[in-house]
Amino acid sequence: MIPKDRGTNRKPSFPGAREQTQCRFCRNGVKYIDYKDIETLAKLLTSRGKIYSRKRSGNCAGCQRKAKTAIKRARYMALLPFTA
């Protein structure tokens, strides 16, 4: 016999119904990602110096683009390595 409340605790299965979360920059209300903030930018890099993907870092699209620009500026200014 199947219980009547089966499936009531499930999340909606249609596309676009996933739980909305904010990235670390949106949560803190950051408008500009500073290239001189090495501690924050280092969290977005692998040990080899590659930039983590959006899926891995948890950033939204806009913040990922801002972070990419900041990392590249920091690399040009020799604050971050190009490779490790």
C-alpha positions in Angstrom: 0.0 0.0 0.0 1.4 3.4 -1.0 1.1 6.3 1.6 -1.1 9.2 0.5 1.4 11.9 1.4 4.0 10.5 -1.0 5.8 13.2 -2.9 4.5 16.2 -1.0 8.0 17.1 0.3 9.6 17.1 -3.2 10.8 20.2 -4.9 9.2 21.2 -8.2 10.8 19.3 -11.0 10.2 21.7 -13.9 13.1 23.7 -15.3 14.0 27.0 -13.7 12.6 26.1 -10.3 15.8 25.7 -8.5 16.5 27.4 -5.2 17.8 31.0 -5.7 21.0 31.8 -3.9 23.2 34.8 -4.1 26.9 34.9 -4.8 29.4 36.2 -2.1 29.7 39.6 -3.7 25.9 40.1 -4.1 25.3 39.0 -0.5 27.7 41.7 0.7 26.5 44.4 -1.7 29.8 44.8 -3.5 29.5 47.0 -6.5 33.2 47.0 -7.5 35.7 44.1 -7.1 39.0 45.7 -6.3 42.1 44.2 -8.0 44.2 45.1 -4.9 42.1 42.8 -2.6 44.4 39.8 -3.0 42.8 37.7 -0.2 39.4 37.7 -1.9 40.8 37.1 -5.4 43.0 34.3 -4.2 39.9 32.4 -3.2 38.7 32.4 -6.8 41.9 30.8 -8.1 43.2 27.2 -8.1 46.6 26.4 -6.7 47.9 26.5 -10.2 46.6 30.0 -10.7 43.6 29.2 -12.9 40.2 31.0 -12.4 37.5 28.8 -10.9 34.3 28.5 -13.0 31.1 30.1 -12.0 29.7 26.7 -11.0 32.6 26.0 -8.7 33.0 29.5 -7.2 29.3 30.2 -6.9 29.4 33.6 -8.5 26.6 35.1 -10.6 27.4 36.0 -14.2 28.0 39.7 -13.6 30.2 39.2 -10.6 32.2 36.5 -12.4 33.0 39.0 -15.2 34.0 41.6 -12.6 36.2 39.1 -10.8 37.8 38.0 -14.0 38.7 41.6 -14.9 40.0 42.2 -11.4 42.1 39.0 -11.5 43.6 39.9 -14.8 44.4 43.4 -13.6 46.1 42.0 -10.5 48.1 39.6 -12.7 49.3 42.5 -14.9 50.3 44.5 -11.8 52.2 41.4 -10.5 50.0 41.0 -7.4 48.8 37.5 -8.6 50.8 34.9 -10.5 49.8 34.0 -14.1 50.8 30.4 -13.3 52.1 28.6 -10.2 
